[in-house]
Amino acid sequence: MNADQAIKEVEQEFPFANYMSGIDDSHEHIAATVKKWVAAEGKVLDFASGPCDKAVVLQKMGYQCSAYDDLSDHWHNLPGNQETIIKFARDAGVDFHVVKDRTFPFQENTFDMVMAHAVLDHLHDSPRELLNQLVSFIKPGGYLFVTLPNAVNIRKRLAVMRGQTNMPAYESYYWYPGSWRGHVREYVKDDLSKMSNYLGLEVVDLRGCHLFSRRVGPVFRPLYLAMSAVFTGWRDSWTLVARKPENWQPKLDLEKNELDKIITLEAFQQK
Protein backbone atom coordinates (compact mmCIF):
# COMPACT_ATOMS: atom_id res chain seq x y z
CA MET A 1 0.00 0.00 0.00
CA ASN A 2 1.35 3.46 -0.83
CA ALA A 3 1.70 6.21 1.76
CA ASP A 4 -1.37 8.22 0.73
CA GLN A 5 -3.62 5.18 0.92
CA ALA A 6 -2.14 4.12 4.26
CA ILE A 7 -2.62 7.57 5.78
CA LYS A 8 -6.24 7.76 4.59
CA GLU A 9 -7.00 4.33 6.02
CA VAL A 10 -5.49 5.20 9.39
CA GLU A 11 -7.43 8.48 9.47
CA GLN A 12 -10.64 6.50 8.97
CA GLU A 13 -9.77 3.78 11.50
CA PHE A 14 -8.17 5.91 14.22
CA PRO A 15 -10.31 5.64 17.36
CA PHE A 16 -9.99 9.27 18.54
CA ALA A 17 -11.89 11.92 16.61
CA ASN A 18 -9.92 14.91 15.26
CA TYR A 19 -6.50 13.55 16.32
CA MET A 20 -5.55 13.04 12.67
CA SER A 21 -7.46 16.00 11.33
CA GLY A 22 -5.09 16.97 8.53
CA ILE A 23 -3.58 19.99 10.30
CA ASP A 24 -0.01 18.77 10.02
CA ASP A 25 2.28 17.19 7.44
CA SER A 26 4.10 14.80 9.75
CA HIS A 27 2.58 11.53 8.51
CA GLU A 28 3.47 12.30 4.90
CA HIS A 29 6.98 13.44 5.81
CA ILE A 30 7.71 10.44 8.01
CA ALA A 31 6.33 7.95 5.49
CA ALA A 32 8.38 9.46 2.65
CA THR A 33 11.57 9.51 4.72
CA VAL A 34 11.23 5.90 5.86
CA LYS A 35 10.52 4.80 2.29
CA LYS A 36 13.65 6.60 1.07
CA TRP A 37 16.03 4.91 3.51
CA VAL A 38 14.47 1.57 4.47
CA ALA A 39 13.75 -1.27 2.06
CA ALA A 40 10.29 -2.80 1.82
CA GLU A 41 9.43 -5.05 4.77
CA GLY A 42 12.25 -3.54 6.83
CA LYS A 43 12.00 -3.46 10.61
CA VAL A 44 11.19 -0.09 12.19
CA LEU A 45 10.91 0.89 15.85
CA ASP A 46 8.87 3.98 16.75
CA PHE A 47 10.16 5.07 20.16
CA ALA A 48 7.74 7.16 22.25
CA SER A 49 5.10 6.40 19.67
CA GLY A 50 2.10 7.83 21.48
CA PRO A 51 -1.09 6.28 20.12
CA CYS A 52 0.80 4.53 17.28
CA ASP A 53 -0.78 6.45 14.40
CA LYS A 54 2.58 6.78 12.60
CA ALA A 55 3.58 3.18 13.30
CA VAL A 56 0.27 1.91 11.92
CA VAL A 57 0.72 3.97 8.74
CA LEU A 58 4.12 2.34 8.21
CA GLN A 59 2.73 -1.10 9.04
CA LYS A 60 0.11 -0.68 6.32
CA MET A 61 2.90 0.31 3.90
CA GLY A 62 4.48 -3.10 4.44
CA TYR A 63 7.07 -2.41 7.15
CA GLN A 64 7.45 -4.60 10.23
CA CYS A 65 6.78 -2.08 12.98
CA SER A 66 7.36 -2.13 16.70
CA ALA A 67 6.37 0.72 18.99
CA TYR A 68 7.24 1.74 22.53
CA ASP A 69 5.61 4.29 24.84
CA ASP A 70 4.73 4.80 28.50
CA LEU A 71 1.26 6.17 27.62
CA SER A 72 1.48 8.62 30.51
CA ASP A 73 0.26 11.84 28.90
CA HIS A 74 -2.80 13.24 30.61
CA TRP A 75 -5.21 12.22 27.85
CA HIS A 76 -3.77 8.70 27.70
CA ASN A 77 -4.95 8.15 31.26
CA LEU A 78 -8.57 9.12 30.70
CA PRO A 79 -10.90 6.14 31.27
CA GLY A 80 -10.55 3.52 28.54
CA ASN A 81 -8.02 5.40 26.40
CA GLN A 82 -4.98 3.20 27.07
CA GLU A 83 -6.92 0.05 26.27
CA THR A 84 -8.26 1.63 23.08
CA ILE A 85 -4.77 2.67 21.92
CA ILE A 86 -3.26 -0.75 22.63
CA LYS A 87 -6.06 -2.52 20.77
CA PHE A 88 -5.79 -0.18 17.77
CA ALA A 89 -2.04 -0.77 17.44
CA ARG A 90 -2.06 -4.51 17.95
CA ASP A 91 -5.07 -5.07 15.67
CA ALA A 92 -3.00 -3.38 12.94
CA GLY A 93 -0.12 -5.80 13.54
CA VAL A 94 2.20 -3.39 15.38
CA ASP A 95 4.34 -4.99 18.09
CA PHE A 96 3.40 -2.41 20.73
CA HIS A 97 5.10 -2.31 24.14
CA VAL A 98 3.71 -0.11 26.92
CA VAL A 99 6.44 0.26 29.54
CA LYS A 100 6.49 2.67 32.49
CA ASP A 101 10.09 2.30 33.73
CA ARG A 102 12.13 2.66 30.51
CA THR A 103 13.18 -0.96 30.34
CA PHE A 104 13.52 -2.29 26.80
CA PRO A 105 12.36 -5.64 25.44
CA PHE A 106 14.44 -5.31 22.26
CA GLN A 107 17.66 -7.01 21.21
CA GLU A 108 20.73 -5.19 19.90
CA ASN A 109 21.17 -4.87 16.12
CA THR A 110 17.50 -5.64 15.43
CA PHE A 111 16.00 -2.72 13.50
CA ASP A 112 16.71 -1.13 10.14
CA MET A 113 15.53 2.18 11.57
CA VAL A 114 14.69 3.58 14.99
CA MET A 115 12.47 6.67 14.96
CA ALA A 116 12.00 9.27 17.70
CA HIS A 117 9.52 11.96 16.72
CA ALA A 118 8.92 14.97 19.00
CA VAL A 119 10.74 13.14 21.80
CA LEU A 120 14.09 14.81 22.55
CA ASP A 121 12.49 18.19 23.20
CA HIS A 122 10.52 16.69 26.12
CA LEU A 123 13.46 15.18 28.04
CA HIS A 124 14.37 16.78 31.37
CA ASP A 125 17.83 15.15 31.49
CA SER A 126 20.62 14.59 28.97
CA PRO A 127 19.53 12.28 26.12
CA ARG A 128 22.98 10.64 26.09
CA GLU A 129 22.14 7.30 27.73
CA LEU A 130 18.76 6.96 26.03
CA LEU A 131 20.12 7.70 22.56
CA ASN A 132 23.01 5.27 22.93
CA GLN A 133 20.52 2.62 24.01
CA LEU A 134 18.31 3.31 20.98
CA VAL A 135 21.27 3.24 18.59
CA SER A 136 22.29 -0.14 20.02
CA PHE A 137 18.99 -1.55 18.71
CA ILE A 138 19.80 -0.46 15.13
CA LYS A 139 21.50 -2.87 12.75
CA PRO A 140 24.94 -1.80 11.48
CA GLY A 141 24.21 0.32 8.42
CA GLY A 142 20.73 1.15 9.72
CA TYR A 143 19.39 4.58 10.65
CA LEU A 144 18.32 6.81 13.51
CA PHE A 145 15.48 9.09 12.32
CA VAL A 146 14.57 12.09 14.48
CA THR A 147 12.14 14.95 13.99
CA LEU A 148 11.57 17.73 16.48
CA PRO A 149 10.55 21.38 16.67
CA ASN A 150 12.90 24.08 15.44
CA ALA A 151 13.79 26.37 18.35
CA VAL A 152 14.37 29.28 15.94
CA ASN A 153 11.65 28.91 13.32
CA ILE A 154 10.22 32.10 11.89
CA ARG A 155 7.08 32.06 14.05
CA LYS A 156 9.17 31.90 17.23
CA ARG A 157 11.58 34.58 16.04
CA LEU A 158 8.67 36.95 15.40
CA ALA A 159 7.01 36.04 18.70
CA VAL A 160 10.14 36.91 20.71
CA MET A 161 10.48 40.22 18.87
CA ARG A 162 6.93 41.03 20.03
CA GLY A 163 7.75 40.16 23.64
CA GLN A 164 6.02 36.80 23.49
CA THR A 165 7.46 33.41 24.37
CA ASN A 166 9.17 30.99 22.00
CA MET A 167 8.26 28.17 24.40
CA PRO A 168 4.85 26.51 24.98
CA ALA A 169 2.14 28.89 26.12
CA TYR A 170 2.68 29.81 29.76
CA GLU A 171 -0.90 28.99 30.73
CA SER A 172 -0.50 25.39 29.52
CA TYR A 173 2.69 25.07 31.59
CA TYR A 174 1.25 26.78 34.68
CA TRP A 175 -1.98 24.77 34.76
CA TYR A 176 -0.59 21.45 33.57
CA PRO A 177 -1.86 18.58 35.79
CA GLY A 178 0.99 16.60 37.37
CA SER A 179 4.59 16.53 36.15
CA TRP A 180 5.26 18.69 33.10
CA ARG A 181 5.29 16.62 29.89
CA GLY A 182 5.70 19.48 27.43
CA HIS A 183 8.76 20.91 25.67
CA VAL A 184 11.87 21.35 27.81
CA ARG A 185 14.66 21.98 25.29
CA GLU A 186 14.05 22.55 21.58
CA TYR A 187 16.92 22.14 19.12
CA VAL A 188 18.76 24.07 16.42
CA LYS A 189 20.65 22.51 13.51
CA ASP A 190 24.04 22.69 15.23
CA ASP A 191 22.68 20.75 18.25
CA LEU A 192 21.67 17.86 16.01
CA SER A 193 24.99 17.88 14.20
CA LYS A 194 26.85 17.70 17.52
CA MET A 195 24.51 15.01 18.84
CA SER A 196 25.19 12.81 15.81
CA ASN A 197 28.92 13.31 16.24
CA TYR A 198 28.80 12.42 19.93
CA LEU A 199 26.83 9.27 19.07
CA GLY A 200 29.36 8.26 16.42
CA LEU A 201 26.80 8.35 13.59
CA GLU A 202 27.14 9.49 9.97
CA VAL A 203 24.64 12.21 9.08
CA VAL A 204 22.95 11.47 5.76
CA ASP A 205 20.11 14.03 6.01
CA LEU A 206 19.85 17.08 8.27
CA ARG A 207 17.55 19.90 7.23
CA GLY A 208 14.63 22.10 8.12
CA CYS A 209 11.27 20.59 7.27
CA HIS A 210 7.58 21.47 7.32
CA LEU A 211 5.54 19.34 9.72
CA PHE A 212 2.95 21.98 10.61
CA SER A 213 2.80 24.34 7.64
CA ARG A 214 -0.94 23.73 7.23
CA ARG A 215 -1.45 25.64 10.47
CA VAL A 216 -0.35 28.82 8.72
CA GLY A 217 -3.39 30.71 7.46
CA PRO A 218 -4.19 30.51 3.72
CA VAL A 219 -3.35 34.19 3.20
CA PHE A 220 0.20 33.94 4.54
CA ARG A 221 1.01 30.31 3.71
CA PRO A 222 2.29 30.90 0.13
CA LEU A 223 4.63 33.65 1.37
CA TYR A 224 5.78 31.49 4.28
CA LEU A 225 6.54 28.53 2.02
CA ALA A 226 8.36 30.72 -0.50
CA MET A 227 10.54 32.41 2.13
CA SER A 228 11.32 29.17 3.98
CA ALA A 229 12.32 27.56 0.69
CA VAL A 230 15.19 30.06 0.64
CA PHE A 231 15.82 30.29 4.40
CA THR A 232 15.42 26.65 5.38
CA GLY A 233 16.34 27.38 9.01
CA TRP A 234 13.03 29.23 9.31
CA ARG A 235 11.00 26.04 8.85
CA ASP A 236 8.97 24.80 11.78
CA SER A 237 10.90 21.56 12.44
CA TRP A 238 14.13 19.63 11.89
CA THR A 239 14.61 16.20 10.39
CA LEU A 240 17.71 14.14 11.04
CA VAL A 241 18.63 10.79 9.51
CA ALA A 242 21.97 9.36 10.64
CA ARG A 243 23.57 6.02 9.74
CA LYS A 244 25.07 3.61 12.28
CA PRO A 245 28.55 2.47 11.16
CA GLU A 246 29.60 -1.16 11.09
CA ASN A 247 32.05 -0.79 13.99
CA TRP A 248 29.83 1.36 16.22
CA GLN A 249 30.52 1.43 19.95
CA PRO A 250 28.58 3.47 22.54
CA LYS A 251 30.34 6.42 24.16
CA LEU A 252 28.69 7.30 27.47
CA ASP A 253 31.47 9.20 29.26
CA LEU A 254 34.19 11.75 28.60
CA GLU A 255 37.66 11.88 30.02
CA LYS A 256 37.68 14.18 33.06
CA ASN A 257 39.81 16.84 31.36
CA GLU A 258 37.39 16.95 28.40
CA LEU A 259 34.37 17.25 30.70
CA ASP A 260 36.05 19.95 32.79
CA LYS A 261 36.68 22.01 29.64
CA ILE A 262 33.00 21.80 28.65
CA ILE A 263 31.74 22.71 32.11
CA THR A 264 34.19 25.62 32.39
CA LEU A 265 33.19 26.94 28.95
CA GLU A 266 29.49 26.64 29.81
CA ALA A 267 29.98 28.62 33.04
CA PHE A 268 31.88 31.34 31.14
CA GLN A 269 29.22 31.61 28.42
CA GLN A 270 26.40 31.98 30.97
CA LYS A 271 27.95 35.07 32.58
Secondary structure, 3 states (H helix, E strand, C coil): CCHHHHHHHHHHHCCCCCCCCCCCCHHHHHHHHHHHHCCCCCEEEEECCCCCHHHHHHHHCCCEEEEEECCCCHHHHCCCHHHHHHHHHHHCCCEEEECCCCCCCCCCCCEEEEEEECCHHHCCCCCHHHHHHHHHCEEEEEEEEEEEEECCCHHHHHHHHCCCCCCCCHHHHHCCCCCCCCCCCCECHHHHHHHHHHHCCEEEEEEEECCCHHHCCCCCHHHHHHHHHHCHHHCCEEEEEEECCCCCCCCCCCCHHHHHHHHHHHHHHCC
